[in-house]
Amino acid sequence: MKIFIDYFLNYLQTEKDAAKSTIHKYRADLEKLFEYLQVTDINEINQNHLRDYLNHIR
């Protein structure tokens, strides 16, 4: 999953000119999400997974 996180963060930095603090926060949040989901294929993630995660962090 790291490759997807890196790709997205690179997009934020190069295309959106996001601040370093924003990129750092996004990285931390995305790493926590993928750690919680424990999936190896990003295509396995669905809306229910994301709802479960949002309930978990509340």
MMTF fields as JSON, N, C-alpha, C and O atoms, coordinates in Angstrom:
{
  "mmtfVersion": "1.0.0",
  "mmtfProducer": "UNKNOWN",
  "numBonds": 231,
  "numAtoms": 232,
  "numGroups": 58,
  "numChains": 1,
  "numModels": 1,
  "chainsPerModel": [1],
  "groupsPerChain": [58],
  "chainIdList": ["A"],
  "bondAtomList": [4, 2, 8, 6, 12, 10, 16, 14, 20, 18, 24, 22, 28, 26, 32, 30, 36, 34, 40, 38, 44, 42, 48, 46, 52, 50, 56, 54, 60, 58, 64, 62, 68, 66, 72, 70, 76, 74, 80, 78, 84, 82, 88, 86, 92, 90, 96, 94, 100, 98, 104, 102, 108, 106, 112, 110, 116, 114, 120, 118, 124, 122, 128, 126, 132, 130, 136, 134, 140, 138, 144, 142, 148, 146, 152, 150, 156, 154, 160, 158, 164, 162, 168, 166, 172, 170, 176, 174, 180, 178, 184, 182, 188, 186, 192, 190, 196, 194, 200, 198, 204, 202, 208, 206, 212, 210, 216, 214, 220, 218, 224, 222, 228, 226],
  "bondOrderList": [1, 1, 1, 1, 1, 1, 1, 1, 1, 1, 1, 1, 1, 1, 1, 1, 1, 1, 1, 1, 1, 1, 1, 1, 1, 1, 1, 1, 1, 1, 1, 1, 1, 1, 1, 1, 1, 1, 1, 1, 1, 1, 1, 1, 1, 1, 1, 1, 1, 1, 1, 1, 1, 1, 1, 1, 1],
  "groupList": [{"groupName": "MET", "atomNameList": ["N", "CA", "C", "O"], "elementList": ["N", "C", "C", "O"], "formalChargeList": [0, 0, 0, 0], "bondAtomList": [1, 0, 2, 1, 3, 2], "bondOrderList": [1, 1, 2], "singleLetterCode": "M", "chemCompType": "L-PEPTIDE LINKING"}, {"groupName": "LYS", "atomNameList": ["N", "CA", "C", "O"], "elementList": ["N", "C", "C", "O"], "formalChargeList": [0, 0, 0, 0], "bondAtomList": [1, 0, 2, 1, 3, 2], "bondOrderList": [1, 1, 2], "singleLetterCode": "K", "chemCompType": "L-PEPTIDE LINKING"}, {"groupName": "ILE", "atomNameList": ["N", "CA", "C", "O"], "elementList": ["N", "C", "C", "O"], "formalChargeList": [0, 0, 0, 0], "bondAtomList": [1, 0, 2, 1, 3, 2], "bondOrderList": [1, 1, 2], "singleLetterCode": "I", "chemCompType": "L-PEPTIDE LINKING"}, {"groupName": "PHE", "atomNameList": ["N", "CA", "C", "O"], "elementList": ["N", "C", "C", "O"], "formalChargeList": [0, 0, 0, 0], "bondAtomList": [1, 0, 2, 1, 3, 2], "bondOrderList": [1, 1, 2], "singleLetterCode": "F", "chemCompType": "L-PEPTIDE LINKING"}, {"groupName": "ASP", "atomNameList": ["N", "CA", "C", "O"], "elementList": ["N", "C", "C", "O"], "formalChargeList": [0, 0, 0, 0], "bondAtomList": [1, 0, 2, 1, 3, 2], "bondOrderList": [1, 1, 2], "singleLetterCode": "D", "chemCompType": "L-PEPTIDE LINKING"}, {"groupName": "TYR", "atomNameList": ["N", "CA", "C", "O"], "elementList": ["N", "C", "C", "O"], "formalChargeList": [0, 0, 0, 0], "bondAtomList": [1, 0, 2, 1, 3, 2], "bondOrderList": [1, 1, 2], "singleLetterCode": "Y", "chemCompType": "L-PEPTIDE LINKING"}, {"groupName": "LEU", "atomNameList": ["N", "CA", "C", "O"], "elementList": ["N", "C", "C", "O"], "formalChargeList": [0, 0, 0, 0], "bondAtomList": [1, 0, 2, 1, 3, 2], "bondOrderList": [1, 1, 2], "singleLetterCode": "L", "chemCompType": "L-PEPTIDE LINKING"}, {"groupName": "ASN", "atomNameList": ["N", "CA", "C", "O"], "elementList": ["N", "C", "C", "O"], "formalChargeList": [0, 0, 0, 0], "bondAtomList": [1, 0, 2, 1, 3, 2], "bondOrderList": [1, 1, 2], "singleLetterCode": "N", "chemCompType": "L-PEPTIDE LINKING"}, {"groupName": "GLN", "atomNameList": ["N", "CA", "C", "O"], "elementList": ["N", "C", "C", "O"], "formalChargeList": [0, 0, 0, 0], "bondAtomList": [1, 0, 2, 1, 3, 2], "bondOrderList": [1, 1, 2], "singleLetterCode": "Q", "chemCompType": "L-PEPTIDE LINKING"}, {"groupName": "THR", "atomNameList": ["N", "CA", "C", "O"], "elementList": ["N", "C", "C", "O"], "formalChargeList": [0, 0, 0, 0], "bondAtomList": [1, 0, 2, 1, 3, 2], "bondOrderList": [1, 1, 2], "singleLetterCode": "T", "chemCompType": "L-PEPTIDE LINKING"}, {"groupName": "GLU", "atomNameList": ["N", "CA", "C", "O"], "elementList": ["N", "C", "C", "O"], "formalChargeList": [0, 0, 0, 0], "bondAtomList": [1, 0, 2, 1, 3, 2], "bondOrderList": [1, 1, 2], "singleLetterCode": "E", "chemCompType": "L-PEPTIDE LINKING"}, {"groupName": "ALA", "atomNameList": ["N", "CA", "C", "O"], "elementList": ["N", "C", "C", "O"], "formalChargeList": [0, 0, 0, 0], "bondAtomList": [1, 0, 2, 1, 3, 2], "bondOrderList": [1, 1, 2], "singleLetterCode": "A", "chemCompType": "L-PEPTIDE LINKING"}, {"groupName": "SER", "atomNameList": ["N", "CA", "C", "O"], "elementList": ["N", "C", "C", "O"], "formalChargeList": [0, 0, 0, 0], "bondAtomList": [1, 0, 2, 1, 3, 2], "bondOrderList": [1, 1, 2], "singleLetterCode": "S", "chemCompType": "L-PEPTIDE LINKING"}, {"groupName": "HIS", "atomNameList": ["N", "CA", "C", "O"], "elementList": ["N", "C", "C", "O"], "formalChargeList": [0, 0, 0, 0], "bondAtomList": [1, 0, 2, 1, 3, 2], "bondOrderList": [1, 1, 2], "singleLetterCode": "H", "chemCompType": "L-PEPTIDE LINKING"}, {"groupName": "ARG", "atomNameList": ["N", "CA", "C", "O"], "elementList": ["N", "C", "C", "O"], "formalChargeList": [0, 0, 0, 0], "bondAtomList": [1, 0, 2, 1, 3, 2], "bondOrderList": [1, 1, 2], "singleLetterCode": "R", "chemCompType": "L-PEPTIDE LINKING"}, {"groupName": "VAL", "atomNameList": ["N", "CA", "C", "O"], "elementList": ["N", "C", "C", "O"], "formalChargeList": [0, 0, 0, 0], "bondAtomList": [1, 0, 2, 1, 3, 2], "bondOrderList": [1, 1, 2], "singleLetterCode": "V", "chemCompType": "L-PEPTIDE LINKING"}],
  "groupTypeList": [0, 1, 2, 3, 2, 4, 5, 3, 6, 7, 5, 6, 8, 9, 10, 1, 4, 11, 11, 1, 12, 9, 2, 13, 1, 5, 14, 11, 4, 6, 10, 1, 6, 3, 10, 5, 6, 8, 15, 9, 4, 2, 7, 10, 2, 7, 8, 7, 13, 6, 14, 4, 5, 6, 7, 13, 2, 14],
  "groupIdList": [1, 2, 3, 4, 5, 6, 7, 8, 9, 10, 11, 12, 13, 14, 15, 16, 17, 18, 19, 20, 21, 22, 23, 24, 25, 26, 27, 28, 29, 30, 31, 32, 33, 34, 35, 36, 37, 38, 39, 40, 41, 42, 43, 44, 45, 46, 47, 48, 49, 50, 51, 52, 53, 54, 55, 56, 57, 58],
  "secStructList": [7, 2, 2, 2, 2, 2, 2, 2, 2, 2, 2, 2, 2, 2, 6, 1, 7, 7, 7, 2, 2, 2, 2, 2, 2, 2, 2, 2, 2, 2, 2, 2, 2, 2, 2, 2, 2, 7, 7, 1, 7, 4, 4, 4, 7, 7, 2, 2, 2, 2, 2, 2, 2, 2, 2, 2, 2, 7],
  "xCoordList": [0.812, 0.0, 0.858, 0.4, 2.096, 2.98, 3.105, 3.192, 3.114, 3.259, 2.071, 2.249, 0.866, -0.307, -0.257, -0.61, 0.187, 0.333, 1.357, 1.111, 2.504, 3.559, 3.093, 3.393, 2.362, 1.856, 0.918, 1.034, 0.004, -0.947, -0.241, -0.554, 0.705, 1.417, 2.272, 2.41, 2.839, 3.591, 2.665, 3.035, 1.475, 0.48, 0.152, 0.103, -0.071, -0.377, 0.754, 0.52, 1.961, 3.111, 3.344, 3.547, 3.315, 3.689, 2.542, 2.749, 1.345, 0.218, -0.565, -1.075, -0.659, -1.459, -0.614, -1.15, 0.701, 1.619, 1.225, 1.226, 0.891, 0.474, 1.661, 2.81, 1.355, 2.373, 2.947, 2.272, 4.187, 4.835, 4.066, 3.977, 3.514, 2.75, 1.486, 1.08, 0.867, -0.316, 0.048, -0.653, 1.125, 1.581, 1.934, 1.611, 2.589, 2.955, 1.697, 1.648, 0.691, -0.55, -1.299, -1.804, -1.365, -2.001, -1.298, -1.958, 0.041, 0.79, 0.427, 0.16, 0.418, 0.098, -1.322, -1.549, -2.266, -3.658, -3.825, -4.511, -3.202, -3.334, -2.646, -3.149, -1.511, -0.834, -1.687, -1.751, -2.34, -3.235, -4.416, -4.81, -4.974, -6.094, -5.693, -6.375, -4.591, -4.183, -3.763, -3.954, -3.206, -2.869, -4.141, -4.186, -5.155, -6.424, -7.088, -7.586, -7.084, -7.771, -7.083, -7.751, -5.779, -4.989, -5.337, -5.577, -5.36, -5.587, -4.294, -3.469, -4.136, -2.942, -3.229, -2.31, -4.495, -4.896, -5.853, -6.912, -5.48, -6.303, -7.697, -8.646, -7.826, -9.127, -10.088, -11.281, -9.574, -10.426, -11.188, -12.18, -10.742, -11.349, -12.676, -12.778, -13.692, -14.999, -15.564, -14.932, -16.735, -17.363, -17.57, -17.432, -17.893, -18.093, -16.811, -16.841, -15.683, -14.398, -14.157, -13.728, -14.441, -14.201, -15.153, -14.756, -16.393, -17.346, -16.886, -16.945, -16.434, -15.927, -14.759, -14.669, -13.872, -12.721, -13.141, -12.626, -14.07, -14.545, -15.209, -15.038, -15.957, -16.546, -15.463, -15.582, -14.428, -13.317, -12.585, -12.213, -12.385, -11.62, -12.458, -11.913, -13.751, -14.61, -14.448, -15.101],
  "yCoordList": [-1.197, 0.0, 1.265, 2.343, 1.113, 2.269, 2.973, 4.2, 2.213, 2.822, 3.741, 4.775, 3.371, 4.206, 5.479, 6.563, 5.324, 6.499, 7.45, 8.652, 6.912, 7.757, 8.449, 9.622, 7.725, 8.302, 9.475, 10.537, 9.285, 10.332, 11.541, 12.684, 11.285, 12.393, 13.155, 14.375, 12.447, 13.107, 14.01, 15.124, 13.516, 14.317, 15.594, 16.684, 15.45, 16.627, 17.649, 18.856, 17.152, 18.043, 18.71, 19.922, 17.932, 18.483, 19.197, 20.236, 18.655, 19.238, 20.26, 21.239, 20.038, 20.914, 21.844, 22.718, 21.664, 22.487, 22.53, 23.585, 21.353, 21.245, 21.503, 21.214, 22.042, 22.32, 21.013, 19.984, 21.069, 19.869, 19.316, 18.1, 20.199, 19.737, 19.001, 18.032, 19.449, 18.777, 17.386, 16.413, 17.3, 16.012, 15.062, 13.876, 15.577, 14.757, 14.202, 13.024, 15.046, 14.623, 13.596, 12.601, 13.844, 12.869, 11.523, 10.486, 11.524, 10.261, 9.506, 8.305, 10.201, 9.551, 8.98, 7.853, 9.755, 9.301, 8.095, 7.135, 8.143, 7.035, 5.774, 4.67, 5.926, 4.756, 4.109, 2.883, 4.912, 4.363, 3.639, 2.564, 4.222, 3.596, 2.229, 1.236, 2.171, 0.904, -0.114, -1.315, 0.342, -0.577, -1.187, -2.381, -0.375, -0.862, -1.855, -2.902, -1.506, -2.344, -3.683, -4.687, -3.714, -4.932, -5.645, -6.852, -4.892, -5.482, -5.398, -4.51, -6.318, -6.31, -5.784, -5.421, -5.744, -5.259, -4.088, -4.234, -2.939, -1.738, -1.93, -1.267, -2.82, -3.077, -3.822, -3.918, -4.348, -5.023, -4.041, -4.408, -2.821, -1.823, -1.363, -1.017, -1.367, -0.892, 0.106, 0.418, 0.578, 1.601, 1.116, 1.9, -0.139, -0.678, -0.651, -0.372, -0.94, -0.863, 0.557, 0.755, 1.519, 2.912, 3.352, 4.09, 2.908, 3.225, 2.614, 3.261, 1.371, 0.711, 1.488, 1.672, 1.937, 2.699, 4.018, 4.394, 4.713, 5.981, 5.77, 6.58, 4.693, 4.368, 4.038, 4.388, 3.38, 3.002, 4.232, 4.253, 5.228, 6.395, 7.415, 8.357, 7.235, 8.151, 7.994, 8.694],
  "zCoordList": [0.0, 0.0, 0.0, -0.378, 0.426, 0.502, -0.847, -0.901, -1.921, -3.244, -3.567, -4.211, -3.124, -3.366, -2.525, -2.988, -1.292, -0.429, -1.024, -1.126, -1.416, -1.994, -3.271, -3.491, -4.111, -5.351, -5.051, -5.663, -4.125, -3.767, -3.157, -3.492, -2.268, -1.626, -2.627, -2.531, -3.575, -4.64, -5.467, -5.839, -5.741, -6.452, -5.669, -6.239, -4.372, -3.548, -3.59, -3.653, -3.553, -3.524, -4.879, -4.946, -5.95, -7.253, -7.955, -8.582, -7.856, -8.588, -7.769, -8.316, -6.485, -5.624, -4.77, -4.089, -4.798, -4.015, -2.531, -1.896, -2.009, -0.604, 0.325, -0.009, 1.473, 2.482, 3.025, 3.038, 3.467, 4.02, 5.21, 5.385, 6.024, 7.185, 6.745, 7.386, 5.663, 5.127, 4.628, 4.907, 3.904, 3.375, 4.506, 4.451, 5.52, 6.682, 7.357, 7.713, 7.528, 8.181, 7.337, 7.858, 6.033, 5.144, 5.23, 5.292, 5.235, 5.317, 6.597, 6.559, 7.709, 8.979, 8.96, 9.399, 8.454, 8.408, 7.489, 7.839, 6.324, 5.373, 5.879, 5.671, 6.535, 7.104, 8.186, 8.271, 9.008, 10.033, 9.39, 9.843, 8.345, 7.639, 7.094, 7.346, 6.349, 5.748, 6.807, 6.615, 7.9, 8.992, 9.579, 9.875, 9.742, 10.281, 9.32, 9.734, 8.04, 7.05, 6.839, 6.59, 6.933, 6.743, 5.436, 5.419, 4.36, 3.046, 2.242, 2.458, 1.33, 0.492, -0.907, -1.642, -1.268, -2.585, -2.398, -1.788, -2.92, -2.752, -3.348, -2.928, -4.31, -4.935, -4.01, -4.3, -2.903, -1.922, -1.049, -0.419, -1.01, -0.128, -0.709, -1.886, 0.153, -0.291, 0.729, 1.738, 0.439, 1.273, 2.713, 3.652, 2.89, 4.235, 5.051, 6.249, 4.404, 5.093, 5.617, 6.753, 4.769, 5.16, 6.266, 7.168, 6.204, 7.288, 8.619, 9.665, 8.559, 9.767, 10.361, 11.574, 9.489, 9.969, 10.608, 11.66, 9.974, 10.539, 11.896, 12.806, 12.03, 13.338, 14.35, 15.524, 13.914, 14.787, 15.342, 16.515, 14.521, 14.981, 15.749, 16.325, 15.759, 16.528, 17.98, 18.754]
}
